[in-house]
Structure formats: structure tokens, C-alpha cells
Amino acid sequence: MTATRIEQSSFDLPLSIDSLDIEKIHDQQQRVNISESLVRIPGVVAQNRQNYAQDLQISSRGFGARSTFGIRGIRLLADGIPATMPDGQGQAATFDLESARRIEVLRGPFSAIYGNASGGVIQVFSEEGPATPTLETGLLAGTYGTERASVKFGGQDNPLNYIGSLSRFDSDGYREHSAVTRETGSARLRWSANTDTTVTLLVNGLHQGDTQDPLGLTRAKMEEDPRQAGTGAMLFNTRKSIAHLQGGLTLEQRLGTDDRLTLIGYSGQRDVTQYLAFAGSGPTQSGGVIDLDRSFTGLGIRWTHRSRLADMPYTMTMGVDYDNMYERRRGFVNNNGIAGELKRDEDDRVFDFDQYAQLEWRFAPRWRVSTGLRHNRVAFDSKDYFITGASNPDDSGSAIFKKTNPMLGVLYQWSDSVNLYANAGQGFETPTFAELAYRPDGSPGLNFSLRPSVSRSSEAGIKAFVTPTARVNAALFRIRAYDEIVTGPSPAPGRNTFMNANLTTRDGLELSVDNDLGYGVHAYLAYSYIDARFVDYVNFSGTNLAGKRIPGVPQTTIYGELKWRPLNDLVTALEARRVSSIAVNDENADTAEAYTVANWRIGLEQGGRGWRLQEFLRIDNLFDKTYAGSVIVNANGGAYFEPAPRRNYIIGLNARFEF
């Protein structure tokens, strides 16, 4: 694990963290959405919305559930380089799962050591090229016109290690007006100049042209026909186009035997055009077509020192991060799917400048302490060029949010097979530029009265090998979030606003059991319980919502898997997932019903000298359930529900050749 920026066993860390290896990411999976693997992680709710125009819906301990597009409240990184912008908005679609070898998921207070995030950190690490030049190809096909083709090539040519991949995914979609074509690619070059110096170049790209957006459905429409598109999707031809390219460079320099210096630099460009389900032509409206031109850069420097204190080993890490995003944002009238008159024109910039320090010290033979401190400074600035008079005055503005967040964890080694731990800390989450865009009262100008959220968390847990082949992790946590950012009123179509809830709480339990039963049988269980509620919150209409459930957060989730490998070249598994009911809005006026679904998969493998073939079949929703797989929190017009597919399958072939 590298959650504390130092590779070490997760068993010895005083925090909740899980790792998904390459087998769980790749085998019998589409390798399209990170949600395919994240369903195994307790405390994390990862929903494939069947809407590639809006990305996945991922929450961690209830943080991020409010998001209607993109990822909020969770920090995303790829090989140490941020996939989350400085304002806290991230896109999981940029992860290339074809070349991923490990996914780490961190929950709890120590998430704050990575910056502007309250709920957790998700890191994806790329494969290294194999020792022998190797070519891998893959093909799959399935229900609803689903197809995917991929190619990957890697190797080692001392002192250069290299790997690169390309893939294309096409689907007509389960629902009407939900077709997608997604092309992704990545490359990783690692040059070992000598035993002390290593330079790594990383490049990744994503292209999605005119990805259709089926929108949400009201309950009546979902019960009538869950495959239909939502109101306005066809009339306004709702869709999104994305072009994303990012590159990064990492220099690792060993300074003697006890010190290491790491330098990180990255830069990228992201262009987005999105057609919404309304015209946006009113005098105070900013159009139904969003056009974003975004560039982003970042720099980081980290120093790691190992030594001894009171004759016991410790590791200290100190660093500085700078991240900058510049965005040219324009809005146009949506004339039934055609961009019309200009309605919005502005330059938006946000940057952070953060400093952090961490210390890990084994201060006694059975005791370990981990502590950290991060100072966050996030600055927003907007320059408005669309000024037409009283109805559209100059909406320019700026704001700076600052916070210093401490965290502390202690681990006690009860025995060689049992560790007990506890931790506490503070998190910080700023609003994103999208959340600052409009004021709840409908007046002009950016909503700089929206405050960042501050969360205070505590956690206690146990990590144990109850037998040599069975590991159990359990954690109890309590979170109090002050000024949590929640959805506000919509004074006009397309004007989603946000406000602060004075106090919310989250009390929960996470449990996972991983057990090799022998005879080729492996069992895994992940259970989560969370009671997430408003404690002090009066909404925009004056309604006291104290005691109401936080929408978008299921109270319980259960994932179970029973895998059997009777032969080295044959594996089959049953998966089951249970999600309890989910409140769809702050008032808890309706819920998405609880559901239980089962999946089945089987894989075959053949190989010889220098080659290997893998075939697989996967059937999801084995018993053909009808249910809402995700919800759009506080959606306008009651269009909360996003139906999940009925029974569906994929069949695939992967081939590997060594040269």
C-alpha cells in the first residue's frame, strides 16, 4: 500500500484501506468502468448509471452522493498524479483500466492528507512492462450492442521499461438515447538512469464524441417503461462530447541511504460540449449548451526521510503541492439540439497551494503512530464577459478558502495475527466551480456565499487473520460534517444551486471477510452500514429537515462472492449484491427500492510457450430484476431514477503473446 506515500502492508496501517489487484480488475470484466471492481469495497457505493454522458456515481461513507455528474468528495489519482481538479471535481472515466495493476481505496480521516476531499481517496496504479516484449489483445461483445476491442504492448529494454494500451468501447445502451463510443489510451515509460535516479513519463487520453444522455425518469415513467429516455432528451438531443489529454513526469531521486526526493509535474487539456434538456433562452438563463475549454497544470515536491528516534524507526514525509485550472466557459441557447445564441461567456480559474507533513513512528515494539497535517489554500476567480444590462450584470468575483487539517492514528499489535487501531482527524471540501455557478435566490452573480464543508471523523477498527487463510477487517466510524454542501433550489431551468447544511452526521460499520476455503474455493464478503442524517438543516423553503436521511446514501450494502477454481485453467464465480432503499431528495419524499442482484461468470485459459488465451462469459442480473440502479439526488421534476439493465451478458477473448 502507498496510502501514506510509503509502500507498506495495509495490515500495519491504522486506517481503513483496501487494494484491488490485477485479477479483480481484469478477469471476466469489461474493463470499462471502475465501478466493476469498487463494488467489493465496504463503505464505497459505486453505481454504473448506464449514462456515459454523466460518468459514474461514487460515494465513500456518504460523501459524493449529491453529485449529479463527475466525482465529488473523493480524491482521484493515477500513478500519483491528480485526476481531480483543484476545486474538488474529478472524472473517473479518465482511468485506463486496461493497463491498471492495482487500485487502492482509502476511507476516513487520513484522506485529508491528499487535499480537498472529505470522503476518501481512490488511486489507480499502472502496470510495468513485462521483462519480455509482450503483446496483448482483447475482444468482447454483449447485450445492447456492446463491443470492446483493446491492444496492449510492453517490455523492458534496459534501462527503459515501457507499456502502452489502446481501447475502444461501443454500446447502443440499455435505454433509449444512451449510445456511447469511448476511446481511451495510456502510455508509461520508466527510465532508470542509475540506482539512485528514476524518471517516469505518463500519458493518458480519453475521447467520447456525442455520447447520448438519456436523463432520469420519474417513478411513473420508470414503471411505464424503464428503457425510455427522460423528458426532453429527444427534443433537445441531450448529449456530451469529451476530449481529454494529460501528461505527467515523475522524478525519484535517492539522496543517500535515508532520504528520497520526488518531483511531480503534469499538464493537460479537457474540452467538453454538453447539450442539456432545455433551451436556456430566458433573459437570466445561461443557455442549454455548455462549452468548456479547460487547461490544467500542477507541480509537487516531496521529501522522505527514514531514521530512528529513541532507538525506534520512524519515517517523515514533507511536501508541497500546487495545482492550477483555467477554464473558458461559454453557454449557448439549445435550439432543439443545435447551438444558438451566446448566453454565457467567462474565464474561470482555481488553484491550490498546499503544504503537508506526515510522520510514522514505531515508538514501541507493539505500537505504531501515524500523524499528519495539511494546510489547504484554494483560490477561485471568475471574470464575466457576458454583460447585457440589469438582467445580466457583471458576475465577476473571487474567493479564497483556507484550512489546516490534522490527523492522528495509533495501531497496537495485539498478536502476530491481530492489530487494533484508532484514528481521528479533520477533512475539508470546497465547492466546485459548477456548484458556485448560481445563487439560490436567483439573483445574478456567482454564489461565493457558499462555504466549504469541514468534517471531523473518528474511527476504531481491527484487522485480523483468524486463520492463516482468512482475514477479517472491521471498522466503526463517526463523522460530523459542518456546513456540508447540499443541493438548493432551481430558480430557473438548468440553474442547479447549492447551499450549506449546518450539521450532518454519519455513523457506520464496515466489515470484510476474505477466506480461502481450500479445494480451489474462495469466499469474500463486504458489509457496510451507515446512518447518514441531517441534524441541523432548514432548507431554502423553510422546512426543518433535522432527522431526515441524507439522500443518495443506502443504509446497508452487502457484496458477496464465491469463487471456485477446480483446475488451473478454469474458474467460475457467483456474485451477489444487496443495496437497501435510497432516499431521492432531502425531504425523503420518495425512495428507490432496495434490490438484490446476482451475477455469474466463468473463465477458461489455455497456454503454451510464449502464448496464452483466455475466454470468458459473464451474465449480470442473473434473475432478471427490474430496479433503479442509481438516483439523481433532488432532480428537477421528480426525475430521480436511473434504471439498471435487465439480464445481460458479455462474452470475451483475450490473447497474450511474448516475443
C-alpha positions in Angstrom: 0.0 0.0 0.0 1.1 3.6 -0.6 -1.7 5.4 1.2 0.8 7.2 3.4 3.1 7.7 0.4 5.3 4.9 1.6 4.9 1.3 0.4 4.0 -1.0 3.3 1.5 -3.6 4.4 -2.1 -2.4 4.8 -2.3 -4.8 7.8 0.1 -2.4 9.7 -1.7 0.8 8.9 -4.1 2.5 11.5 -6.7 3.3 8.9 -9.3 1.8 6.5 -7.8 0.9 3.2 -8.3 -1.8 0.6 -6.4 -2.8 -2.5 -7.8 -4.4 -5.7 -5.2 -6.4 -7.6 -4.9 -7.0 -11.3 -7.0 -10.2 -11.2 -10.0 -8.4 -9.6 -9.7 -5.5 -12.2 -9.2 -7.6 -15.3 -10.5 -11.2 -15.0 -14.0 -11.7 -16.5 -14.6 -7.9 -16.5 -15.4 -5.4 -19.2 -12.5 -3.1 -18.0 -14.6 0.0 -18.9 -15.8 1.4 -15.5 -14.0 1.4 -12.2 -17.3 0.6 -10.6 -16.9 -3.0 -11.8 -14.3 -3.5 -9.1 -15.2 -0.9 -6.5 -18.4 -2.8 -5.6 -16.2 -5.1 -3.5 -15.1 -2.3 -1.1 -17.0 -1.7 2.1 -18.1 1.8 2.7 -18.0 2.7 -1.0 -21.1 2.8 -3.2 -20.1 2.7 -6.9 -23.0 2.9 -9.4 -22.8 2.4 -13.1 -25.6 4.8 -14.1 -25.8 3.4 -17.7 -25.2 7.0 -18.7 -21.8 7.6 -20.1 -22.6 11.3 -20.6 -22.6 11.8 -16.8 -19.8 9.4 -15.6 -20.1 7.1 -12.6 -21.7 7.8 -9.3 -19.3 7.1 -6.5 -19.6 7.9 -2.8 -17.4 7.0 0.2 -19.1 6.9 3.6 -21.8 9.0 2.1 -19.6 11.7 0.7 -20.1 12.4 -3.0 -23.7 11.1 -3.2 -25.0 14.5 -4.0 -23.1 14.6 -7.3 -25.2 14.6 -10.5 -22.1 14.4 -12.7 -18.5 13.7 -12.1 -17.0 12.7 -8.7 -17.2 14.9 -5.6 -15.8 14.5 -2.1 -13.3 11.8 -3.2 -9.8 12.5 -4.4 -8.8 10.6 -7.6 -5.2 9.9 -8.5 -3.4 8.0 -11.3 0.1 6.9 -10.6 0.4 9.8 -8.1 -0.9 12.4 -10.5 -4.2 14.1 -9.6 -7.3 13.2 -11.7 -9.3 15.6 -9.5 -9.2 19.3 -10.3 -8.2 21.9 -7.6 -11.9 22.7 -6.9 -12.6 19.0 -6.0 -14.3 17.8 -9.1 -12.9 14.6 -10.7 -13.7 12.3 -13.6 -13.3 8.5 -13.2 -13.6 8.0 -16.9 -10.0 9.1 -17.4 -8.7 5.9 -15.7 -7.4 3.4 -18.2 -8.3 0.0 -16.6 -6.6 -1.9 -19.5 -3.2 -1.2 -18.0 -4.1 -0.9 -14.4 -2.4 -3.3 -12.0 -3.8 -2.1 -8.6 -6.5 0.2 -7.2 -6.2 1.5 -3.7 -9.2 2.9 -1.8 -8.7 4.9 1.4 -11.5 6.0 3.6 -11.6 8.0 6.8 -9.6 11.0 8.3 -6.3 10.3 6.5 -8.0 11.1 3.2 -7.3 14.8 4.0 -3.6 14.3 3.6 -4.2 14.3 -0.2 -6.0 17.7 -0.2 -9.5 18.9 -1.0 -11.6 15.7 -0.2 -13.7 14.6 2.7 -14.8 11.0 1.9 -11.8 9.1 0.6 -9.0 8.7 -2.0 -9.0 6.3 -5.0 -5.7 5.7 -6.6 -5.0 3.7 -9.7 -1.5 2.3 -10.4 -0.4 1.3 -13.9 1.4 -2.0 -14.8 5.1 -2.0 -15.5 6.2 -3.5 -18.8 7.0 -7.2 -18.6 10.6 -8.4 -18.8 9.9 -9.9 -22.2 8.3 -7.8 -25.0 4.6 -8.8 -24.9 1.5 -8.1 -27.0 -2.0 -8.5 -25.5 -5.3 -8.1 -27.4 -8.9 -8.4 -26.3 -12.3 -8.6 -27.8 -15.7 -8.7 -26.2 -19.4 -8.5 -27.3 -22.6 -8.4 -25.3 -26.2 -7.3 -24.9 -27.4 -3.9 -26.1 -24.9 -3.7 -28.9 -21.9 -3.7 -26.5 -18.5 -4.2 -28.1 -14.9 -3.6 -26.9 -11.6 -4.0 -28.6 -8.2 -3.4 -26.9 -4.5 -3.8 -27.5 -1.6 -3.5 -25.1 2.2 -3.8 -25.7 5.0 -3.6 -23.2 8.5 -4.7 -22.4 11.9 -4.0 -20.9 14.9 -2.6 -22.8 17.4 -1.7 -20.1 17.3 0.9 -18.7 13.9 1.6 -20.2 10.6 -0.1 -19.1 7.6 0.7 -21.3 3.9 -0.2 -21.6 1.0 1.3 -23.6 -2.6 0.4 -24.3 -5.5 1.5 -26.6 -9.1 0.5 -26.4 -12.5 1.3 -28.0 -15.8 0.7 -26.3 -19.2 0.9 -28.2 -22.7 0.4 -26.9 -26.2 1.2 -28.0 -27.1 1.4 -24.3 -29.8 -0.3 -22.3 -32.0 2.8 -22.5 -33.3 4.8 -25.4 -30.9 7.6 -26.4 -27.9 6.2 -24.4 -25.4 5.2 -27.1 -21.7 5.7 -26.5 -18.4 5.4 -28.1 -15.4 5.7 -25.8 -11.8 5.6 -26.9 -9.0 5.5 -24.2 -5.3 5.2 -24.3 -2.3 5.4 -22.0 1.4 5.0 -22.0 4.0 4.7 -19.3 7.8 5.0 -19.8 10.1 4.4 -16.8 13.8 5.2 -17.3 16.3 4.1 -14.6 19.2 6.4 -15.1 21.2 4.7 -12.3 20.5 3.0 -9.0 19.5 6.4 -7.4 17.6 8.1 -10.2 14.3 7.1 -11.9 12.2 9.2 -14.3 8.7 8.1 -15.3 6.6 9.6 -18.1 2.9 9.1 -18.1 0.3 10.0 -20.8 -3.4 9.2 -20.9 -6.2 10.3 -23.2 -10.0 9.9 -23.5 -12.3 10.7 -26.4 -16.1 10.5 -26.4 -17.9 12.1 -29.2 -21.7 12.9 -28.9 -22.3 10.5 -26.0 -26.1 10.4 -25.7 -27.7 11.4 -22.3 -31.0 9.5 -21.5 -31.7 11.6 -18.4 -33.5 10.5 -15.3 -37.1 9.2 -15.1 -40.0 9.9 -12.8 -41.4 7.0 -10.9 -44.4 6.9 -13.3 -42.3 6.8 -16.4 -39.9 4.2 -14.9 -42.9 1.9 -14.1 -44.3 2.5 -17.5 -41.1 1.7 -19.4 -37.7 1.7 -17.7 -35.9 1.7 -21.1 -37.3 5.0 -22.3 -35.5 8.3 -22.3 -36.4 11.1 -19.9 -38.5 14.2 -20.8 -36.6 16.5 -23.2 -33.9 14.0 -24.2 -35.1 13.5 -27.7 -36.4 17.0 -28.3 -33.1 18.7 -27.3 -30.9 15.8 -28.3 -29.1 15.7 -25.0 -25.5 14.6 -25.3 -21.9 15.3 -24.3 -18.6 15.3 -26.2 -15.3 14.9 -24.3 -11.7 15.3 -25.4 -9.1 14.8 -22.6 -5.4 14.6 -22.9 -3.0 14.6 -19.9 0.7 14.0 -19.4 2.9 13.8 -16.3 6.5 13.4 -15.3 7.9 12.0 -12.1 11.5 12.1 -10.9 12.5 10.0 -8.0 16.0 10.7 -6.6 17.6 8.8 -3.7 19.8 11.0 -1.5 22.0 8.6 0.4 20.6 5.7 2.3 17.9 7.5 4.3 16.5 10.2 2.1 14.4 10.3 -1.1 13.2 13.3 -3.2 10.2 13.0 -5.5 9.3 15.7 -8.1 6.0 15.6 -9.9 4.8 17.8 -12.8 1.7 17.4 -15.0 -0.3 19.3 -17.6 -3.4 18.6 -19.6 -6.3 19.8 -21.7 -10.0 18.9 -21.4 -12.7 20.1 -23.8 -16.4 19.4 -23.1 -19.5 20.3 -25.1 -22.8 19.3 -23.4 -26.4 19.7 -24.7 -28.9 20.0 -21.8 -32.7 19.2 -21.8 -33.9 22.8 -22.1 -33.3 25.9 -24.4 -31.9 28.2 -21.7 -33.1 31.3 -23.7 -34.6 33.3 -20.9 -33.2 36.7 -20.1 -31.5 35.4 -16.9 -30.6 32.0 -18.2 -27.2 31.0 -19.4 -28.1 28.6 -22.2 -28.9 24.9 -22.7 -25.5 24.2 -24.3 -22.3 24.2 -22.2 -19.0 24.7 -23.9 -15.8 24.3 -21.7 -12.2 24.7 -22.7 -10.1 23.6 -19.8 -6.3 23.5 -19.2 -4.7 22.4 -16.0 -1.2 22.0 -14.6 0.4 21.0 -11.4 3.7 20.6 -9.5 4.6 18.7 -6.4 7.7 18.1 -4.4 8.1 15.5 -1.6 11.0 14.6 0.7 11.0 11.4 2.6 13.5 10.7 5.5 14.0 7.5 7.4 15.9 7.4 10.7 15.5 6.3 14.3 14.0 8.1 17.3 14.5 6.8 20.8 16.1 3.8 19.1 12.9 3.0 17.2 12.4 3.5 13.4 10.4 6.4 12.0 9.7 7.8 8.6 8.9 11.5 7.9 7.5 13.0 4.8 7.1 16.6 3.9 5.8 18.1 0.7 4.2 21.0 -1.3 1.5 20.7 -4.0 0.4 23.4 -6.5 -2.5 22.7 -8.9 -4.0 25.2 -11.3 -7.0 25.0 -13.6 -8.0 27.6 -16.2 -11.4 27.3 -17.9 -13.0 29.2 -20.7 -16.8 28.6 -20.2 -19.5 29.6 -22.6 -23.2 28.9 -22.8 -25.5 28.9 -25.9 -29.2 28.5 -26.5 -30.1 24.9 -27.3 -32.3 25.1 -30.3 -33.6 21.6 -30.3 -30.1 20.1 -30.4 -28.4 22.9 -32.3 -26.2 25.5 -30.6 -27.7 29.0 -31.0 -27.3 32.5 -29.4 -24.5 33.1 -26.9 -25.8 33.3 -23.3 -22.7 32.9 -21.1 -19.1 33.9 -21.5 -16.5 33.8 -18.7 -13.0 32.9 -17.7 -12.8 30.8 -14.5 -9.6 30.0 -12.6 -9.0 28.0 -9.5 -5.7 27.0 -7.9 -4.5 25.5 -4.7 -1.2 25.8 -2.9 -0.9 23.2 -0.1 1.8 22.1 2.3 1.7 18.8 4.3 3.8 16.7 6.7 3.5 13.1 7.8 5.2 11.1 10.5 5.2 7.3 11.1 6.9 6.1 14.2 7.1 2.6 15.7 7.6 4.0 19.2 7.4 0.7 21.0 7.7 -2.9 19.8 3.9 -3.4 19.5 2.9 0.2 18.9 2.9 2.4 15.8 1.7 6.0 15.5 0.8 7.8 12.2 0.1 11.5 12.2 -0.2 14.2 9.6 -1.0 17.8 8.9 -2.1 19.6 5.7 -2.7 23.2 5.1 -5.1 23.9 2.2 -5.4 27.2 0.3 -7.9 27.1 -2.6 -8.5 30.3 -4.6 -11.3 30.9 -7.1 -11.5 33.7 -9.6 -14.1 34.4 -12.3 -14.2 37.1 -15.0 -17.5 37.6 -16.7 -17.6 38.9 -20.3 -21.4 38.4 -20.9 -22.8 41.7 -19.6 -26.1 42.9 -21.2 -27.6 45.2 -18.6 -29.7 44.8 -15.5 -30.8 41.2 -16.3 -27.1 40.2 -16.9 -24.8 42.4 -14.9 -21.1 41.8 -14.3 -21.0 38.5 -12.4 -17.2 38.5 -11.8 -15.9 37.6 -8.4 -13.3 35.8 -6.4 -13.0 33.9 -3.1 -10.2 32.1 -1.1 -10.8 29.2 1.2 -8.2 28.1 3.7 -8.0 25.3 6.3 -5.4 23.4 8.2 -6.4 19.7 8.8 -4.7 17.4 11.4 -5.0 13.6 11.6 -3.7 11.1 14.1 -3.8 7.3 14.1 -2.5 4.7 16.5 -2.1 0.9 15.9 -1.5 -1.8 18.6 -0.2 -5.2 17.6 -2.3 -7.5 19.9 -0.6 -10.5 18.4 1.2 -11.6 15.2 -2.2 -12.0 13.6 -4.3 -9.3 15.2 -3.9 -5.5 15.0 -6.2 -2.9 16.8 -6.2 0.7 15.7 -8.0 4.0 16.2 -7.7 7.3 14.3 -9.3 10.8 14.2 -8.9 13.8 12.0 -10.5 16.7 10.1 -11.4 16.9 6.4 -12.0 19.9 4.1 -14.1 20.1 0.9 -14.6 23.3 -1.1 -17.5 23.8 -3.5 -16.6 23.2 -7.2 -17.0 25.9 -9.8 -20.1 24.2 -11.0 -21.6 24.5 -7.5 -20.7 28.2 -7.3 -22.3 29.0 -10.7 -25.7 30.3 -9.4 -27.3 31.8 -6.3 -30.3 30.1 -4.7 -32.3 33.3 -4.7 -32.0 33.6 -8.5 -30.0 36.9 -8.2 -27.1 37.4 -10.6 -23.5 36.6 -9.7 -21.6 33.6 -8.5 -22.6 32.0 -5.2 -19.5 32.9 -3.2 -21.6 32.8 0.0 -21.4 29.0 -0.3 -19.0 27.8 2.3 -16.6 24.9 2.3 -17.5 21.9 4.3 -15.5 20.7 7.3 -15.8 17.2 8.6 -14.5 15.7 11.8 -14.1 11.9 11.9 -13.1 9.2 14.3 -12.7 5.5 13.7 -11.7 2.4 15.6 -11.1 -1.0 14.0 -9.5 -4.4 14.0 -7.5 -6.3 11.3 -7.0 -10.0 12.0 -6.0 -13.2 10.4 -8.5 -15.5 12.2 -6.8 -18.4 10.3 -3.7 -18.5 8.1 -6.0 -18.1 5.1 -8.9 -16.0 6.4 -8.6 -12.2 7.0 -11.2 -10.0 8.7 -11.3 -6.2 8.7 -13.8 -4.3 10.8 -14.2 -0.6 11.5 -16.6 1.6 13.4 -16.7 5.3 12.5 -18.5 8.5 13.3 -18.4 11.7 11.2 -19.8 15.1 12.0 -19.8 17.4 8.9 -20.3 21.2 9.4 -21.6 23.3 6.5 -22.0 20.3 4.3 -22.7 21.3 0.7 -26.2 20.2 -0.4 -28.5 20.8 -3.3 -30.5 24.0 -3.2 -33.5 25.3 -5.3 -33.6 25.7 -9.1 -34.7 29.3 -9.7 -34.8 28.6 -13.5 -34.3 25.5 -15.7 -30.7 24.5 -15.7 -29.8 26.6 -12.7 -28.8 24.0 -10.2 -27.8 25.7 -7.0 -26.2 24.6 -3.7 -26.3 25.7 -0.1 -24.9 24.6 3.3 -26.5 22.3 5.9 -25.3 23.4 9.3 -24.6 19.9 10.6 -24.9 16.3 9.4 -23.7 13.1 11.0 -22.7 9.7 9.7 -22.4 6.7 12.0 -21.3 3.4 10.5 -19.8 0.0 10.4 -17.6 -1.6 7.7 -16.8 -5.3 7.6 -14.9 -7.5 5.1 -14.1 -11.2 5.3 -11.7 -12.8 2.8 -11.3 -16.6 3.2 -9.6 -19.3 1.2 -11.6 -22.4 2.0 -9.4 -24.9 0.3 -10.1 -27.2 -2.7 -10.0 -24.2 -5.0 -12.8 -22.4 -3.2 -12.5 -18.8 -2.2 -15.2 -16.7 -0.4 -15.4 -12.9 0.1 -17.9 -10.8 1.9 -18.2 -7.0 2.3 -20.8 -5.4 4.5 -21.5 -1.7 5.2 -23.9 0.1 7.4 -24.2 3.8 7.6 -26.8 6.0 9.3 -26.3 9.4 7.4 -28.7 12.2 8.5 -29.3 15.9 8.7 -29.0 17.1 12.2 -29.3 20.9 11.8 -30.7 21.9 8.4 -33.5 24.2 7.3 -33.8 24.2 3.6 -34.5 27.1 1.2 -38.3 26.8 1.6 -38.0 27.0 5.4 -38.6 23.3 6.1 -36.8 21.8 9.0 -35.1 18.6 7.8 -33.5 17.5 11.0 -33.6 13.8 11.3 -34.0 13.1 7.6 -31.7 10.7 5.8 -29.1 12.2 3.5 -30.3 11.4 0.0 -28.3 9.1 -2.3 -26.9 7.1 0.6 -28.1 3.5 1.1 -28.2 2.4 4.8 -26.8 -1.0 4.1 -24.8 -2.6 1.2 -23.6 -6.2 1.0 -21.4 -7.8 -1.6 -20.6 -11.5 -1.6 -18.6 -13.7 -3.9 -18.0 -17.4 -4.0 -15.2 -18.4 -6.4 -14.2 -21.9 -7.4 -11.1 -22.8 -9.4 -11.3 -26.6 -9.8 -8.5 -26.6 -12.4 -5.7 -24.1 -13.1 -7.3 -23.2 -16.4 -10.9 -23.0 -15.2 -12.5 -20.6 -12.8 -16.2 -19.7 -12.1 -17.8 -17.4 -9.5 -21.2 -16.3 -8.2 -21.5 -12.7 -7.1 -24.4 -11.2 -5.1 -25.1 -7.6 -4.2 -27.7 -6.2 -1.9 -28.4 -2.4 -1.7 -31.0 -1.0 0.7 -33.5 1.7 -0.2 -32.1 5.1 -1.1 -33.8 8.5 -0.4 -34.0 10.5 -3.5 -34.3 14.0 -2.1 -33.7 16.0 1.1 -37.3 15.7 2.2 -37.2 11.9 1.8 -40.4 12.2 -0.1 -39.7 9.1 -2.2 -37.1 6.3 -2.3 -35.5 3.9 -4.7 -36.5 0.5 -3.5 -33.9 -2.0 -2.1 -32.7 -4.6 -4.5 -30.7 -7.8 -4.6 -29.0 -8.9 -7.8 -26.8 -11.9 -8.7 -24.1 -12.3 -11.4 -22.3 -15.3 -12.7 -19.0 -15.6 -14.5 -16.8 -18.3 -15.9 -13.3 -18.2 -17.4 -11.1 -20.6 -19.3 -7.4 -20.4 -20.1 -5.0 -22.2 -22.4 -1.4 -21.6 -22.8 1.9 -22.8 -24.1 5.4 -21.5 -24.6 5.1 -17.7 -25.2 1.3 -17.6 -25.6 -1.9 -17.6 -23.6 -5.6 -17.5 -24.5 -8.4 -16.6 -22.1 -12.1 -16.9 -22.8 -14.9 -15.8 -20.5 -18.6 -15.4 -20.2 -20.3 -13.1 -17.8 -24.1 -12.8 -17.0 -25.2 -9.8 -14.9 -28.6 -9.5 -13.2 -28.9 -13.3 -13.4 -32.5 -13.4 -12.2 -33.7 -10.5 -14.5 -34.6 -8.0 -11.8 -36.2 -4.6 -12.6 -34.7 -1.9 -10.3 -33.3 1.6 -10.2 -29.5 1.2 -10.2 -28.9 4.8 -9.2 -30.7 8.0 -8.4 -30.2 11.7 -9.3 -30.4 13.5 -5.9 -33.0 16.3 -5.8 -33.6 16.1 -9.5 -36.0 18.7 -11.1 -39.5 17.5 -11.9 -39.1 14.3 -9.8 -36.9 12.6 -12.5 -34.8 10.9 -9.8 -34.5 7.4 -11.2 -31.9 5.8 -13.5 -33.0 2.2 -14.3 -30.4 -0.6 -14.4 -30.3 -3.2 -17.2 -32.3 -6.4 -17.0 -30.4 -9.7 -17.5 -27.4 -9.1 -19.8 -24.3 -10.8 -20.8 -20.8 -10.3 -22.2 -18.5 -12.8 -23.9 -14.8 -12.1 -24.4 -11.5 -13.3 -25.6 -8.0 -12.2 -24.5 -4.8 -13.3 -26.1 -1.2 -12.7 -24.9 2.0 -13.3 -26.9 5.6 -13.0 -25.8 8.4 -12.3 -28.3 
